[in-house]
Amino acid sequence: MSETKGSRQRDAVARTARSVSQAWEDRTALVKQEVAAESAANDAKTARLRALRLEKEKQDAEARRLAGPEPAPAPAKKRIRRIVAQ
């Protein structure tokens, strides 16, 4: 079967539509990969910071335990009310 001008135009339009669709799908996949990579990096950073915080809390608790009981706070001073006569 020989190709006619109309069939070539229809094929060109179909190819263009497929290439536009393929380019859109490629961009979408790339964006999804970038978002996943960024999310993984944030998760790793959060886990690292959580581990550091827990370690510091553990060290602080150990330091408090070694320091002994905290001294009782000083009693609050009574406030002196001054009455000014007019």
KEKE-83926 format. One record per residue: residue number from 1; residue in three letters; x, y, z of N, C-alpha, C in turn. Coordinates in Angstrom, 3 decimals, padded with zeros to 6 digits. Last residue first. Example, Ala and Ser with C-alpha at 12.3 -4.5 7.8 and 13.67 -1.06 7.14 Angstrom:
<rs>
<r><resi>2</resi><resn>Ser</resn><n_east>012.850</n_east><n_north>-002.250</n_north><n_up>007.080</n_up><ca_east>013.670</ca_east><ca_north>-001.060</ca_north><ca_up>007.140</ca_up><c_east>012.900</c_east><c_north>000.030</c_north><c_up>007.870</c_up></r>
<r><resi>1</resi><resn>Ala</resn><n_east>013.190</n_east><n_north>-005.690</n_north><n_up>007.800</n_up><ca_east>012.300</ca_east><ca_north>-004.500</ca_north><ca_up>007.800</ca_up><c_east>013.200</c_east><c_north>-003.300</c_north><c_up>007.800</c_up></r>
</rs>
This chain:
<rs>
<r><resi>86</resi><resn>Gln</resn><n_east>-001.672</n_east><n_north>059.422</n_north><n_up>101.127</n_up><ca_east>-001.795</ca_east><ca_north>060.636</ca_north><ca_up>100.324</ca_up><c_east>-002.361</c_east><c_north>061.757</c_north><c_up>101.120</c_up></r>
<r><resi>85</resi><resn>Ala</resn><n_east>000.688</n_east><n_north>056.998</n_north><n_up>101.977</n_up><ca_east>-000.480</ca_east><ca_north>057.816</ca_north><ca_up>102.345</ca_up><c_east>-000.504</c_east><c_north>059.063</c_north><c_up>101.492</c_up></r>
<r><resi>84</resi><resn>Val</resn><n_east>001.581</n_east><n_north>053.975</n_north><n_up>100.751</n_up><ca_east>001.899</ca_east><ca_north>055.390</ca_north><ca_up>100.654</ca_up><c_east>000.627</c_east><c_north>056.154</c_north><c_up>100.950</c_up></r>
<r><resi>83</resi><resn>Ile</resn><n_east>002.804</n_east><n_north>051.059</n_north><n_up>101.898</n_up><ca_east>001.579</ca_east><ca_north>051.827</ca_north><ca_up>101.719</ca_up><c_east>001.963</c_east><c_north>053.301</c_north><c_up>101.753</c_up></r>
<r><resi>82</resi><resn>Arg</resn><n_east>004.502</n_east><n_north>048.407</n_north><n_up>100.666</n_up><ca_east>004.605</ca_east><ca_north>049.754</ca_north><ca_up>101.198</ca_up><c_east>003.332</c_east><c_north>050.495</c_north><c_up>100.881</c_up></r>
<r><resi>81</resi><resn>Arg</resn><n_east>005.163</n_east><n_north>045.181</n_north><n_up>101.369</n_up><ca_east>004.185</ca_east><ca_north>046.079</ca_north><ca_up>100.770</ca_up><c_east>004.334</c_east><c_north>047.438</c_north><c_up>101.430</c_up></r>
<r><resi>80</resi><resn>Ile</resn><n_east>007.681</n_east><n_north>043.051</n_north><n_up>100.630</n_up><ca_east>007.272</ca_east><ca_north>044.092</ca_north><ca_up>101.564</ca_up><c_east>006.345</c_east><c_north>045.041</c_north><c_up>100.835</c_up></r>
<r><resi>79</resi><resn>Arg</resn><n_east>007.591</n_east><n_north>039.654</n_north><n_up>100.126</n_up><ca_east>007.524</ca_east><ca_north>040.956</ca_north><ca_up>099.516</ca_up><c_east>007.034</c_east><c_north>041.964</c_north><c_up>100.540</c_up></r>
<r><resi>78</resi><resn>Lys</resn><n_east>009.857</n_east><n_north>037.284</n_north><n_up>101.245</n_up><ca_east>008.548</ca_east><ca_north>037.908</ca_north><ca_up>101.363</ca_up><c_east>008.627</c_east><c_north>039.295</c_north><c_up>100.758</c_up></r>
<r><resi>77</resi><resn>Lys</resn><n_east>011.729</n_east><n_north>035.287</n_north><n_up>099.022</n_up><ca_east>011.670</ca_east><ca_north>036.347</ca_north><ca_up>100.006</ca_up><c_east>010.262</c_east><c_north>036.916</c_north><c_up>100.044</c_up></r>
<r><resi>76</resi><resn>Ala</resn><n_east>011.618</n_east><n_north>031.776</n_north><n_up>098.747</n_up><ca_east>011.300</ca_east><ca_north>033.072</ca_north><ca_up>098.171</ca_up><c_east>011.202</c_east><c_north>034.103</c_north><c_up>099.278</c_up></r>
<r><resi>75</resi><resn>Pro</resn><n_east>014.399</n_east><n_north>029.741</n_north><n_up>099.564</n_up><ca_east>013.005</ca_east><ca_north>030.157</ca_north><ca_up>099.778</ca_up><c_east>012.795</c_east><c_north>031.564</c_north><c_up>099.227</c_up></r>
<r><resi>74</resi><resn>Ala</resn><n_east>016.351</n_east><n_north>028.266</n_north><n_up>096.982</n_up><ca_east>016.269</ca_east><ca_north>029.182</ca_north><ca_up>098.128</ca_up><c_east>014.815</c_east><c_north>029.610</c_north><c_up>098.308</c_up></r>
<r><resi>73</resi><resn>Pro</resn><n_east>015.877</n_east><n_north>024.834</n_north><n_up>096.129</n_up><ca_east>015.909</ca_east><ca_north>026.250</ca_north><ca_up>095.774</ca_up><c_east>015.754</c_east><c_north>027.113</c_north><c_up>097.030</c_up></r>
<r><resi>72</resi><resn>Ala</resn><n_east>018.127</n_east><n_north>022.307</n_north><n_up>097.090</n_up><ca_east>016.780</ca_east><ca_north>022.868</ca_north><ca_up>097.157</ca_up><c_east>016.857</c_east><c_north>024.353</c_north><c_up>096.804</c_up></r>
<r><resi>71</resi><resn>Pro</resn><n_east>020.415</n_east><n_north>020.934</n_north><n_up>094.683</n_up><ca_east>020.139</ca_east><ca_north>021.635</ca_north><ca_up>095.937</ca_up><c_east>018.737</c_east><c_north>022.236</c_north><c_up>095.897</c_up></r>
<r><resi>70</resi><resn>Glu</resn><n_east>019.947</n_east><n_north>017.745</n_north><n_up>093.230</n_up><ca_east>020.011</ca_east><ca_north>019.191</ca_north><ca_up>093.064</ca_up><c_east>019.726</c_east><c_north>019.863</c_north><c_up>094.403</c_up></r>
<r><resi>69</resi><resn>Pro</resn><n_east>021.995</n_east><n_north>014.930</n_north><n_up>093.949</n_up><ca_east>020.704</ca_east><ca_north>015.621</ca_north><ca_up>093.956</ca_up><c_east>020.898</c_east><c_north>017.131</c_north><c_up>093.835</c_up></r>
<r><resi>68</resi><resn>Gly</resn><n_east>024.752</n_east><n_north>014.346</n_north><n_up>091.651</n_up><ca_east>023.982</ca_east><ca_north>014.157</ca_north><ca_up>092.879</ca_up><c_east>022.686</c_east><c_north>014.941</c_north><c_up>092.829</c_up></r>
<r><resi>67</resi><resn>Ala</resn><n_east>026.282</n_east><n_north>014.220</n_north><n_up>089.441</n_up><ca_east>026.364</ca_east><ca_north>015.439</ca_north><ca_up>090.233</ca_up><c_east>025.603</c_east><c_north>015.310</c_north><c_up>091.548</c_up></r>
<r><resi>66</resi><resn>Leu</resn><n_east>025.552</n_east><n_north>011.872</n_north><n_up>088.194</n_up><ca_east>026.845</ca_east><ca_north>011.928</ca_north><ca_up>088.867</ca_up><c_east>026.970</c_east><c_north>013.148</c_north><c_up>089.777</c_up></r>
<r><resi>65</resi><resn>Arg</resn><n_east>023.097</n_east><n_north>012.650</n_north><n_up>087.141</n_up><ca_east>023.145</ca_east><ca_north>011.543</ca_north><ca_up>088.092</ca_up><c_east>024.450</c_east><c_north>011.576</c_north><c_up>088.881</c_up></r>
<r><resi>64</resi><resn>Arg</resn><n_east>023.866</n_east><n_north>014.652</n_north><n_up>085.372</n_up><ca_east>023.003</ca_east><ca_north>014.994</ca_north><ca_up>086.505</ca_up><c_east>023.050</c_east><c_north>013.911</c_north><c_up>087.572</c_up></r>
<r><resi>63</resi><resn>Ala</resn><n_east>025.327</n_east><n_north>013.074</n_north><n_up>083.576</n_up><ca_east>025.997</ca_east><ca_north>014.155</ca_north><ca_up>084.307</ca_up><c_east>025.172</c_east><c_north>014.574</c_north><c_up>085.522</c_up></r>
<r><resi>62</resi><resn>Glu</resn><n_east>023.282</n_east><n_north>011.463</n_north><n_up>082.566</n_up><ca_east>024.401</ca_east><ca_north>010.847</ca_north><ca_up>083.295</ca_up><c_east>025.129</c_east><c_north>011.898</c_north><c_up>084.124</c_up></r>
<r><resi>61</resi><resn>Ala</resn><n_east>021.737</n_east><n_north>013.374</n_north><n_up>081.286</n_up><ca_east>021.148</ca_east><ca_north>012.615</ca_north><ca_up>082.382</ca_up><c_east>022.252</c_east><c_north>011.971</c_north><c_up>083.220</c_up></r>
<r><resi>60</resi><resn>Asp</resn><n_east>023.571</n_east><n_north>014.209</n_north><n_up>079.320</n_up><ca_east>023.090</ca_east><ca_north>015.167</ca_north><ca_up>080.321</ca_up><c_east>022.499</c_east><c_north>014.447</c_north><c_up>081.525</c_up></r>
<r><resi>59</resi><resn>Gln</resn><n_east>023.824</n_east><n_north>011.842</n_north><n_up>077.834</n_up><ca_east>024.995</ca_east><ca_north>012.405</ca_north><ca_up>078.517</ca_up><c_east>024.577</c_east><c_north>013.388</c_north><c_up>079.607</c_up></r>
<r><resi>58</resi><resn>Lys</resn><n_east>021.177</n_east><n_north>011.637</n_north><n_up>076.868</n_up><ca_east>021.746</ca_east><ca_north>010.565</ca_north><ca_up>077.681</ca_up><c_east>022.949</c_east><c_north>011.080</c_north><c_up>078.473</c_up></r>
<r><resi>57</resi><resn>Glu</resn><n_east>021.008</n_east><n_north>013.945</n_north><n_up>075.352</n_up><ca_east>020.119</ca_east><ca_north>013.782</ca_north><ca_up>076.502</ca_up><c_east>020.648</c_east><c_north>012.700</c_north><c_up>077.444</c_up></r>
<r><resi>56</resi><resn>Lys</resn><n_east>022.924</n_east><n_north>013.286</n_north><n_up>073.401</n_up><ca_east>023.152</ca_east><ca_north>014.427</ca_north><ca_up>074.293</ca_up><c_east>022.262</c_east><c_north>014.323</c_north><c_up>075.528</c_up></r>
<r><resi>55</resi><resn>Glu</resn><n_east>021.632</n_east><n_north>011.113</n_north><n_up>072.187</n_up><ca_east>022.941</ca_east><ca_north>010.922</ca_north><ca_up>072.818</ca_up><c_east>023.229</c_east><c_north>012.058</c_north><c_up>073.794</c_up></r>
<r><resi>54</resi><resn>Leu</resn><n_east>019.355</n_east><n_north>012.380</n_north><n_up>071.171</n_up><ca_east>019.203</ca_east><ca_north>011.327</ca_north><ca_up>072.180</ca_up><c_east>020.518</c_east><c_north>011.074</c_north><c_up>072.913</c_up></r>
<r><resi>53</resi><resn>Arg</resn><n_east>020.571</n_east><n_north>014.101</n_north><n_up>069.300</n_up><ca_east>019.809</ca_east><ca_north>014.640</ca_north><ca_up>070.421</ca_up><c_east>019.658</c_east><c_north>013.611</c_north><c_up>071.528</c_up></r>
<r><resi>52</resi><resn>Leu</resn><n_east>021.737</n_east><n_north>012.261</n_north><n_up>067.498</n_up><ca_east>022.581</ca_east><ca_north>013.205</ca_north><ca_up>068.237</ca_up><c_east>021.860</c_east><c_north>013.757</c_north><c_up>069.465</c_up></r>
<r><resi>51</resi><resn>Ala</resn><n_east>019.415</n_east><n_north>011.010</n_north><n_up>066.554</n_up><ca_east>020.431</ca_east><ca_north>010.222</ca_north><ca_up>067.264</ca_up><c_east>021.345</c_east><c_north>011.131</c_north><c_up>068.079</c_up></r>
<r><resi>50</resi><resn>Arg</resn><n_east>018.205</n_east><n_north>013.186</n_north><n_up>065.301</n_up><ca_east>017.522</ca_east><ca_north>012.525</ca_north><ca_up>066.419</ca_up><c_east>018.523</c_east><c_north>011.716</c_north><c_up>067.240</c_up></r>
<r><resi>49</resi><resn>Leu</resn><n_east>020.046</n_east><n_north>013.703</n_north><n_up>063.258</n_up><ca_east>019.825</ca_east><ca_north>014.705</ca_north><ca_up>064.302</ca_up><c_east>019.132</c_east><c_north>014.106</c_north><c_up>065.528</c_up></r>
<r><resi>48</resi><resn>Arg</resn><n_east>019.743</n_east><n_north>011.321</n_north><n_up>061.778</n_up><ca_east>021.052</ca_east><ca_north>011.689</ca_north><ca_up>062.344</ca_up><c_east>020.881</c_east><c_north>012.688</c_north><c_up>063.485</c_up></r>
<r><resi>47</resi><resn>Ala</resn><n_east>017.051</n_east><n_north>011.477</n_north><n_up>061.013</n_up><ca_east>017.510</ca_east><ca_north>010.346</ca_north><ca_up>061.830</ca_up><c_east>018.844</c_east><c_north>010.666</c_north><c_up>062.501</c_up></r>
<r><resi>46</resi><resn>Thr</resn><n_east>017.135</n_east><n_north>013.803</n_north><n_up>059.439</n_up><ca_east>016.303</ca_east><ca_north>013.756</ca_north><ca_up>060.639</ca_up><c_east>016.750</c_east><c_north>012.632</c_north><c_up>061.566</c_up></r>
<r><resi>45</resi><resn>Lys</resn><n_east>018.809</n_east><n_north>012.969</n_north><n_up>057.360</n_up><ca_east>019.225</ca_east><ca_north>014.079</ca_north><ca_up>058.212</ca_up><c_east>018.437</c_east><c_north>014.064</c_north><c_up>059.522</c_up></r>
<r><resi>44</resi><resn>Ala</resn><n_east>017.219</n_east><n_north>010.960</n_north><n_up>056.243</n_up><ca_east>018.535</ca_east><ca_north>010.618</ca_north><ca_up>056.798</ca_up><c_east>019.015</c_east><c_north>011.713</c_north><c_up>057.747</c_up></r>
<r><resi>43</resi><resn>Asp</resn><n_east>015.039</n_east><n_north>012.478</n_north><n_up>055.395</n_up><ca_east>014.845</ca_east><ca_north>011.409</ca_north><ca_up>056.373</ca_up><c_east>016.164</c_east><c_north>011.030</c_north><c_up>057.038</c_up></r>
<r><resi>42</resi><resn>Asn</resn><n_east>016.269</n_east><n_north>014.123</n_north><n_up>053.492</n_up><ca_east>015.669</ca_east><ca_north>014.719</ca_north><ca_up>054.691</ca_up><c_east>015.456</c_east><c_north>013.677</c_north><c_up>055.779</c_up></r>
<r><resi>41</resi><resn>Ala</resn><n_east>016.990</n_east><n_north>012.171</n_north><n_up>051.618</n_up><ca_east>018.033</ca_east><ca_north>012.977</ca_north><ca_up>052.257</ca_up><c_east>017.503</c_east><c_north>013.622</c_north><c_up>053.535</c_up></r>
<r><resi>40</resi><resn>Ala</resn><n_east>014.473</n_east><n_north>011.262</n_north><n_up>050.859</n_up><ca_east>015.403</ca_east><ca_north>010.330</ca_north><ca_up>051.500</ca_up><c_east>016.512</c_east><c_north>011.089</c_north><c_up>052.226</c_up></r>
<r><resi>39</resi><resn>Ser</resn><n_east>013.491</n_east><n_north>013.587</n_north><n_up>049.656</n_up><ca_east>012.815</ca_east><ca_north>013.034</ca_north><ca_up>050.830</ca_up><c_east>013.735</c_east><c_north>012.077</c_north><c_up>051.583</c_up></r>
<r><resi>38</resi><resn>Glu</resn><n_east>015.232</n_east><n_north>013.796</n_north><n_up>047.503</n_up><ca_east>015.201</ca_east><ca_north>014.856</ca_north><ca_up>048.506</ca_up><c_east>014.552</c_east><c_north>014.358</c_north><c_up>049.797</c_up></r>
<r><resi>37</resi><resn>Ala</resn><n_east>014.527</n_east><n_north>011.461</n_north><n_up>046.112</n_up><ca_east>015.899</ca_east><ca_north>011.636</ca_north><ca_up>046.594</ca_up><c_east>015.949</c_east><c_north>012.701</c_north><c_up>047.689</c_up></r>
<r><resi>36</resi><resn>Ala</resn><n_east>011.840</n_east><n_north>012.004</n_north><n_up>045.505</n_up><ca_east>012.172</ca_east><ca_north>010.843</ca_north><ca_up>046.328</ca_up><c_east>013.581</c_east><c_north>010.975</c_north><c_up>046.912</c_up></r>
<r><resi>35</resi><resn>Val</resn><n_east>012.171</n_east><n_north>014.228</n_north><n_up>043.852</n_up><ca_east>011.416</ca_east><ca_north>014.364</ca_north><ca_up>045.101</ca_up><c_east>011.748</c_east><c_north>013.206</c_north><c_up>046.042</c_up></r>
<r><resi>34</resi><resn>Glu</resn><n_east>013.572</n_east><n_north>013.044</n_north><n_up>041.721</n_up><ca_east>014.188</ca_east><ca_north>014.120</ca_north><ca_up>042.495</ca_up><c_east>013.493</c_east><c_north>014.300</c_north><c_up>043.843</c_up></r>
<r><resi>33</resi><resn>Gln</resn><n_east>011.660</n_east><n_north>011.208</n_north><n_up>040.795</n_up><ca_east>012.943</ca_east><ca_north>010.731</ca_north><ca_up>041.298</ca_up><c_east>013.623</c_east><c_north>011.782</c_north><c_up>042.161</c_up></r>
<r><resi>32</resi><resn>Lys</resn><n_east>009.642</n_east><n_north>012.975</n_north><n_up>039.969</n_up><ca_east>009.356</ca_east><ca_north>012.013</ca_north><ca_up>041.033</ca_up><c_east>010.652</c_east><c_north>011.465</c_north><c_up>041.631</c_up></r>
<r><resi>31</resi><resn>Val</resn><n_east>010.993</n_east><n_north>014.261</n_north><n_up>037.892</n_up><ca_east>010.569</ca_east><ca_north>015.032</ca_north><ca_up>039.068</ca_up><c_east>010.287</c_east><c_north>014.094</c_north><c_up>040.239</c_up></r>
<r><resi>30</resi><resn>Leu</resn><n_east>011.279</n_east><n_north>012.094</n_north><n_up>036.121</n_up><ca_east>012.462</ca_east><ca_north>012.780</ca_north><ca_up>036.650</ca_up><c_east>012.110</c_east><c_north>013.562</c_north><c_up>037.915</c_up></r>
<r><resi>29</resi><resn>Ala</resn><n_east>008.613</n_east><n_north>011.523</n_north><n_up>035.511</n_up><ca_east>009.433</ca_east><ca_north>010.512</ca_north><ca_up>036.183</ca_up><c_east>010.668</c_east><c_north>011.146</c_north><c_up>036.806</c_up></r>
<r><resi>28</resi><resn>Thr</resn><n_east>007.930</n_east><n_north>013.907</n_north><n_up>034.210</n_up><ca_east>007.221</ca_east><ca_north>013.505</ca_north><ca_up>035.426</ca_up><c_east>008.036</c_east><c_north>012.486</c_north><c_up>036.207</c_up></r>
<r><resi>27</resi><resn>Arg</resn><n_east>009.617</n_east><n_north>013.804</n_north><n_up>031.981</n_up><ca_east>009.764</ca_east><ca_north>014.885</ca_north><ca_up>032.964</ca_up><c_east>009.103</c_east><c_north>014.516</c_north><c_up>034.282</c_up></r>
<r><resi>26</resi><resn>Asp</resn><n_east>008.529</n_east><n_north>011.494</n_north><n_up>030.741</n_up><ca_east>009.933</ca_east><ca_north>011.522</ca_north><ca_up>031.158</ca_up><c_east>010.170</c_east><c_north>012.603</c_north><c_up>032.214</c_up></r>
<r><resi>25</resi><resn>Glu</resn><n_east>005.925</n_east><n_north>012.367</n_north><n_up>030.175</n_up><ca_east>006.129</ca_east><ca_north>011.232</ca_north><ca_up>031.087</ca_up><c_east>007.565</c_east><c_north>011.194</c_north><c_up>031.611</c_up></r>
<r><resi>24</resi><resn>Trp</resn><n_east>006.544</n_east><n_north>014.399</n_north><n_up>028.348</n_up><ca_east>005.836</ca_east><ca_north>014.717</ca_north><ca_up>029.587</ca_up><c_east>006.049</c_east><c_north>013.607</c_north><c_up>030.615</c_up></r>
<r><resi>23</resi><resn>Ala</resn><n_east>007.704</n_east><n_north>012.884</n_north><n_up>026.311</n_up><ca_east>008.500</ca_east><ca_north>013.906</ca_north><ca_up>026.984</ca_up><c_east>007.855</c_east><c_north>014.276</c_north><c_up>028.322</c_up></r>
<r><resi>22</resi><resn>Gln</resn><n_east>005.497</n_east><n_north>011.346</n_north><n_up>025.544</n_up><ca_east>006.683</ca_east><ca_north>010.687</ca_north><ca_up>026.092</ca_up><c_east>007.552</c_east><c_north>011.686</c_north><c_up>026.848</c_up></r>
<r><resi>21</resi><resn>Ser</resn><n_east>003.816</n_east><n_north>013.337</n_north><n_up>024.549</n_up><ca_east>003.377</ca_east><ca_north>012.522</ca_north><ca_up>025.689</ca_up><c_east>004.580</c_east><c_north>011.856</c_north><c_up>026.352</c_up></r>
<r><resi>20</resi><resn>Val</resn><n_east>005.368</n_east><n_north>014.182</n_north><n_up>022.428</n_up><ca_east>004.999</ca_east><ca_north>015.140</ca_north><ca_up>023.474</ca_up><c_east>004.591</c_east><c_north>014.373</c_north><c_up>024.731</c_up></r>
<r><resi>19</resi><resn>Ser</resn><n_east>005.455</n_east><n_north>011.822</n_north><n_up>020.942</n_up><ca_east>006.698</ca_east><ca_north>012.382</ca_north><ca_up>021.456</ca_up><c_east>006.415</c_east><c_north>013.404</c_north><c_up>022.562</c_up></r>
<r><resi>18</resi><resn>Arg</resn><n_east>002.751</n_east><n_north>011.424</n_north><n_up>020.327</n_up><ca_east>003.453</ca_east><ca_north>010.426</ca_north><ca_up>021.136</ca_up><c_east>004.725</c_east><c_north>011.021</c_north><c_up>021.734</c_up></r>
<r><resi>17</resi><resn>Ala</resn><n_east>002.312</n_east><n_north>013.680</n_north><n_up>018.744</n_up><ca_east>001.536</ca_east><ca_north>013.504</ca_north><ca_up>019.968</ca_up><c_east>002.229</c_east><c_north>012.503</c_north><c_up>020.889</c_up></r>
<r><resi>16</resi><resn>Thr</resn><n_east>004.084</n_east><n_north>013.133</n_north><n_up>016.660</n_up><ca_east>004.270</ca_east><ca_north>014.341</ca_north><ca_up>017.464</ca_up><c_east>003.524</c_east><c_north>014.197</c_north><c_up>018.785</c_up></r>
<r><resi>15</resi><resn>Arg</resn><n_east>002.936</n_east><n_north>010.803</n_north><n_up>015.605</n_up><ca_east>004.301</ca_east><ca_north>010.770</ca_north><ca_up>016.147</ca_up><c_east>004.539</c_east><c_north>011.962</c_north><c_up>017.063</c_up></r>
<r><resi>14</resi><resn>Ala</resn><n_east>000.477</n_east><n_north>011.853</n_north><n_up>014.778</n_up><ca_east>000.496</ca_east><ca_north>010.805</ca_north><ca_up>015.794</ca_up><c_east>001.884</c_east><c_north>010.713</c_north><c_up>016.435</c_up></r>
<r><resi>13</resi><resn>Val</resn><n_east>001.359</n_east><n_north>013.625</n_north><n_up>012.810</n_up><ca_east>000.618</ca_east><ca_north>014.136</ca_north><ca_up>013.966</ca_up><c_east>000.648</c_east><c_north>013.118</c_north><c_up>015.091</c_up></r>
<r><resi>12</resi><resn>Ala</resn><n_east>002.511</n_east><n_north>011.810</n_north><n_up>011.032</n_up><ca_east>003.341</ca_east><ca_north>012.846</ca_north><ca_up>011.644</ca_up><c_east>002.659</c_east><c_north>013.411</c_north><c_up>012.888</c_up></r>
<r><resi>11</resi><resn>Asp</resn><n_east>000.264</n_east><n_north>010.312</n_north><n_up>010.260</n_up><ca_east>001.371</ca_east><ca_north>009.654</ca_north><ca_up>010.960</ca_up><c_east>002.257</c_east><c_north>010.681</c_north><c_up>011.675</c_up></r>
<r><resi>10</resi><resn>Arg</resn><n_east>-001.189</n_east><n_north>012.303</n_north><n_up>008.929</n_up><ca_east>-001.763</ca_east><ca_north>011.660</ca_north><ca_up>010.113</ca_up><c_east>-000.662</c_east><c_north>010.969</c_north><c_up>010.929</c_up></r>
<r><resi>9</resi><resn>Gln</resn><n_east>000.616</n_east><n_north>012.816</n_north><n_up>006.841</n_up><ca_east>000.301</ca_east><ca_north>013.880</ca_north><ca_up>007.799</ca_up><c_east>-000.286</c_east><c_north>013.289</c_north><c_up>009.089</c_up></r>
<r><resi>8</resi><resn>Arg</resn><n_east>000.545</n_east><n_north>010.359</n_north><n_up>005.520</n_up><ca_east>001.812</ca_east><ca_north>010.836</ca_north><ca_up>006.081</ca_up><c_east>001.571</c_east><c_north>011.931</c_north><c_up>007.119</c_up></r>
<r><resi>7</resi><resn>Ser</resn><n_east>-002.111</n_east><n_north>010.328</n_north><n_up>004.690</n_up><ca_east>-001.674</ca_east><ca_north>009.322</ca_north><ca_up>005.665</ca_up><c_east>-000.344</c_east><c_north>009.731</c_north><c_up>006.300</c_up></r>
<r><resi>6</resi><resn>Gly</resn><n_east>-002.089</n_east><n_north>012.486</n_north><n_up>002.889</n_up><ca_east>-002.949</ca_east><ca_north>012.518</ca_north><ca_up>004.072</ca_up><c_east>-002.503</c_east><c_north>011.517</c_north><c_up>005.128</c_up></r>
<r><resi>5</resi><resn>Lys</resn><n_east>-000.375</n_east><n_north>011.575</n_north><n_up>000.882</n_up><ca_east>-000.015</ca_east><ca_north>012.761</ca_north><ca_up>001.648</ca_up><c_east>-000.825</c_east><c_north>012.833</c_north><c_up>002.940</c_up></r>
<r><resi>4</resi><resn>Thr</resn><n_east>-000.100</n_east><n_north>008.006</n_north><n_up>001.135</n_up><ca_east>-000.603</ca_east><ca_north>009.235</ca_north><ca_up>000.528</ca_up><c_east>-000.187</c_east><c_north>010.398</c_north><c_up>001.406</c_up></r>
<r><resi>3</resi><resn>Glu</resn><n_east>001.838</n_east><n_north>005.182</n_north><n_up>000.460</n_up><ca_east>001.440</ca_east><ca_north>006.232</ca_north><ca_up>001.393</ca_up><c_east>000.945</c_east><c_north>007.442</c_north><c_up>000.616</c_up></r>
<r><resi>2</resi><resn>Ser</resn><n_east>000.617</n_east><n_north>002.129</n_north><n_up>-000.870</n_up><ca_east>001.439</ca_east><ca_north>003.330</ca_north><ca_up>-000.961</ca_up><c_east>000.903</c_east><c_north>004.390</c_north><c_up>-000.012</c_up></r>
<r><resi>1</resi><resn>Met</resn><n_east>000.835</n_east><n_north>-001.167</n_north><n_up>000.000</n_up><ca_east>000.000</ca_east><ca_north>000.000</ca_north><ca_up>000.000</ca_up><c_east>000.892</c_east><c_north>001.247</c_north><c_up>000.000</c_up></r>
</rs>
